[in-house]
Amino acid sequence: MKAWGPVVGGVTLTVRVSPRGGRNAVEGLVADAEGKPQLAVRIAAAPVDGEANDAVEATLARWLGVKPGDVEVTEGETTRSKIVTIDGDPVALIRKLQTLTAKVAA
């Protein structure tokens, strides 16, 4: 199950956000109601004034070991399901996503 795909200059990642989750953490892969994969991200911030989106970007940047400026919520700014674009080498980012999601699942 993959929640990401390569794009020119990086990857896009489908994310399911749980705001007010008590902590900031990536919790692994889940399926949405249609069975499509999403990366589950728990965020302590409330979904007010973009705070949750900022926390999603910071959490994913820290988890992936990339600069915060390389991660941006590009779709779904006001919904729990989001598309996040991560700038960088697509091959390296996909390898990192595969490795990290395998560790979260274990």
N, C-alpha and C positions, 0 to 999 in steps of 0.2 A: 504494500500500500504506500503510495507516494503522494505527498501533498505539495510537491514542488515541480518546477520545470525550468529549463534554461530559456533565457531571453538574451538579446544582444546586450553585453556588458554586465550580466549578472544572472539572477534567478528570481522567479516569483514564487511565493509561498502562500498557500491557503491556510488561514489561521482561524481557530475558534477561540474567542476570548471570554474568560469568566472574570468580569470586573468585581471589585470588592471581595476578592478571594483570600484576603488575609496575608498574602505574600506574593512575590513575583517569581514565577517559575514556569518552565516548560515541562509539560506533563506527558508528552508523547503523542502518538497518532491516534485519532478517533475518526469515526465515520459520521457524516451528517445524515439527515433524515433520508436522503436519496442514496446513501451509501458511498458518497464521495469522500475521499480522505482529507482530513484537516489536521493541523498541528494544534494541539490543545495548549493554551497559554493562560495561566492564572495570574491576575494582576490585583494588587492591593488597592490601587486607586479606583475611585468612583468614575463612572463615565460622564464627567462634567467638564466642559470647556476644553476638551481634547486631552485631559490628563491621562485617561486610560490609553489613548493612542500613543502618547509620549512614552508611557511606561512599557507598552508593547514593544516599541522600537528599541528602547534601552535594554529591555530584558533579552530580546532576540540578539542584539549586538553583543551583549556580554556572553550569552550562551554560545554564539558562533565565533567569538573572538575577533570581531570586526569593529571598525570605528562606528560610533553611533550615527554619524552623518551618512553612512552607507546603507542604512536601513530606513525605509519609509513606508508608511501605510498609504497605499495608492488607491484602494477601493474599499468601500464599506466603513467610512469614517464614523458613521452613526449606528452601525449594527455590530452584532457579536461576531459575525463571519466577515473576515477581512482578507484582502489581498495585500501582501507586503512584498515590496521589491527590495532586493539586496544587491548592491553594486559590488562587482568584483569578478574574478575568474569563475565562469559558470561550472567548469569541471571541478575545480577545487572546492567550491561551495557545495556542490552536490555530494561530493565525497564526504565532506564534513557533516552535512545533514544526514547522510546515511549512517555514518559512524555514531553521531550523537543520538539519533533516534533509536538506534539499536541499544545503546547504553541505557536510555530512559526506559525502554521496554523490558530490559533484563531485570 
